[in-house]
Amino acid sequence: MLPHIVIAAAPVALSSSGLVSYLQNLFGPLFLGIVGIVAIFFLFTREIIRFVQFFVLAVAIAVIFYVPGIVRSLAMGIAHALGVH
């Protein structure tokens, strides 16, 4: 008879850093392409106000997407300014 060998594996902690970088690399160029196409459309149709609104919204979304820690910092700063601890 062969002896049975039991291998105890150490628990592996899940990490989302690889997933975050994968999604940023996947959606980053797609996001920039869509923003560029829509911006060119607004410029060619001479809708400057809508272009500026779209550009500000696109920059805000890009900042939240690429620098997610800024949301926490902003929330803490606003709460601190309002006196909420």
Secondary structure, 3 states (H helix, E strand, C coil): CCCCCCCCCCCCCCCCHHHHHHHHHHHHHHHHHHHHHHHHHHHHCCCHHHHHHHHHHHHHHHHHHHCCHHHHHHHHHHHHHHCCC
